[in-house]
Amino acid sequence: MATETCVDAHFVKIEGLGKRYRADQPPVFEGVSFSIARGEFVCIIGHSGCGKTTILNVLAGLEAPGEGYVFMANRQLTGPGLDRGVVFQGHALLPWLSVEDNIAFAVRARHADWSRRQVREHGARFIEMVGLAHAARRKPAELSGGMKQRVGIARAFAVEPRMLLLDEPFGALDALTRGTIQDELLRICAATRQTVFMITHDVDEAILLADKILLMSDGPRARIAEIVVNPLPRTRQRETLHHDPLFYGLRNHLVDFLVHRAAGAEARSATLPRLVQFAGEGTGDASAEPGPVRMPVPARRMVSAAGRVHS
Ligand SMILES: Nc1ncnc2c1ncn2[C@@H]1O[C@H](COP(=O)(O)OP(=O)(O)OP(=O)(O)O)[C@@H](O)[C@H]1O
């Protein structure tokens, strides 16, 4: 029982990850260590180029780390596998297949012994889940960007991966569509207790979706400087999120990191990430005191009023 609890808390374990692309250059990031509990939704935020996608690719097994290890359920991951589902920004659908066939293709890869009917019925559940039953026979070219992204999400869920990896999946969508899909994602994750690792540049998106937010310092030699535990209840909803007294304290803390601390010596030299937990209406951490979102910001690193990072 104790072992099981331990596996649950450290379902995914990343230890001392580092990556250097060129021998004559410093590593993009180093000493990256963190855990993801089973069923936990983790977002990672950091400025462009600090290595977020590289970390996601290492978790997906698409790229080898220069240093360090990744474990899932106590097993070391050394390559890609159907136990992990990836949703990329560019949806990556097969253009000659319909929505249902795109999903069936992925399901068949996972369950080679299933009958055609089993594959179809299984896929239909997930198409329904993302609200695309009416478009199941359409090809990707006949879908909007938001619909394509939903197909990508349905496909990833249909494979029932043990960990879902999302690389800025909503970055290219308009605000309204993004909101709708975020709500769907929240609902599906709550229903399935899916373990998720997601890259986002949107602070508000991280607050809405994540249980834990990893803040990366700037590269080269980027690190996870802080692990911020989301104090808002898991039942949070987009429409009412900003009414919670803890919302602005958390938001200011994240924006302040991106604007002021990500490039600072303290964040860049952190050997271990700082755990930031907010307590009650204020915060248990002195540096996490709610404060104004300070502008203007350095030209290279702008965080818009909407909480999105631009470089
Ligand atoms: N295959 C590669 N070969 C050489 N350098 C690479 C390669 N892939 C990434 N890099 C470099 O590594 C650094 C980190 O890239 P990565 O895409 O992981 O950053 P990121 O934080 O995801 O950035 P963004 O937010 O802009 O997507 C960048 O400087 C990038 O140029």
The ligand as an SDF file (V2000), in Angstrom:
LIG
                    3D

 31 33  0  0  0  0  0  0  0  0999 V2000
   17.3340   19.8680  -32.9650 N   0  0  0  0  0  0  0  0  0  0  0  0
   17.9340   20.9470  -32.4760 C   0  0  0  0  0  0  0  0  0  0  0  0
   19.2020   21.2560  -32.8070 N   0  0  0  0  0  0  0  0  0  0  0  0
   19.8320   22.3270  -32.2950 C   0  0  0  0  0  0  0  0  0  0  0  0
   19.2610   23.1780  -31.4000 N   0  0  0  0  0  0  0  0  0  0  0  0
   17.9960   22.9280  -31.0540 C   0  0  0  0  0  0  0  0  0  0  0  0
   17.2530   21.8060  -31.5550 C   0  0  0  0  0  0  0  0  0  0  0  0
   16.0180   21.8160  -30.9980 N   0  0  0  0  0  0  0  0  0  0  0  0
   15.9840   22.8970  -30.1900 C   0  0  0  0  0  0  0  0  0  0  0  0
   17.1500   23.5600  -30.2170 N   0  0  0  0  0  0  0  0  0  0  0  0
   17.4990   24.7580  -29.4520 C   0  0  0  0  0  0  0  0  0  0  0  0
   17.2800   24.4720  -28.0690 O   0  0  0  0  0  0  0  0  0  0  0  0
   16.6910   25.5760  -27.4280 C   0  0  0  0  0  0  0  0  0  0  0  0
   15.4070   25.1400  -26.7490 C   0  0  0  0  0  0  0  0  0  0  0  0
   14.4310   24.8360  -27.7460 O   0  0  0  0  0  0  0  0  0  0  0  0
   12.9570   24.4300  -27.3380 P   0  0  0  0  0  0  0  0  0  0  0  0
   12.1480   24.3750  -28.5800 O   0  0  0  0  0  0  0  0  0  0  0  0
   12.9760   23.2270  -26.4810 O   0  0  0  0  0  0  0  0  0  0  0  0
   12.5280   25.7000  -26.4520 O   0  0  0  0  0  0  0  0  0  0  0  0
   11.0920   26.1620  -25.9630 P   0  0  0  0  0  0  0  0  0  0  0  0
   11.2580   26.6270  -24.5670 O   0  0  0  0  0  0  0  0  0  0  0  0
   10.0920   25.0910  -26.2070 O   0  0  0  0  0  0  0  0  0  0  0  0
   10.8150   27.3920  -26.9270 O   0  0  0  0  0  0  0  0  0  0  0  0
    9.4120   27.9710  -27.4750 P   0  0  0  0  0  0  0  0  0  0  0  0
    8.6660   28.4590  -26.2650 O   0  0  0  0  0  0  0  0  0  0  0  0
    9.8350   29.0880  -28.3700 O   0  0  0  0  0  0  0  0  0  0  0  0
    8.7060   26.8510  -28.1800 O   0  0  0  0  0  0  0  0  0  0  0  0
   16.5110   26.6590  -28.4860 C   0  0  0  0  0  0  0  0  0  0  0  0
   17.5870   27.5420  -28.3790 O   0  0  0  0  0  0  0  0  0  0  0  0
   16.5660   25.9090  -29.7840 C   0  0  0  0  0  0  0  0  0  0  0  0
   17.0930   26.7030  -30.8080 O   0  0  0  0  0  0  0  0  0  0  0  0
  1  2  1  0
  2  3  1  0
  2  7  2  0
  3  4  2  0
  4  5  1  0
  5  6  2  0
  6  7  1  0
  6 10  1  0
  7  8  1  0
  8  9  2  0
  9 10  1  0
 10 11  1  0
 11 12  1  0
 11 30  1  0
 12 13  1  0
 13 14  1  0
 13 28  1  0
 14 15  1  0
 15 16  1  0
 16 17  2  0
 16 18  1  0
 16 19  1  0
 19 20  1  0
 20 21  2  0
 20 22  1  0
 20 23  1  0
 23 24  1  0
 24 25  2  0
 24 26  1  0
 24 27  1  0
 28 29  1  0
 28 30  1  0
 30 31  1  0
M  END
$$$$
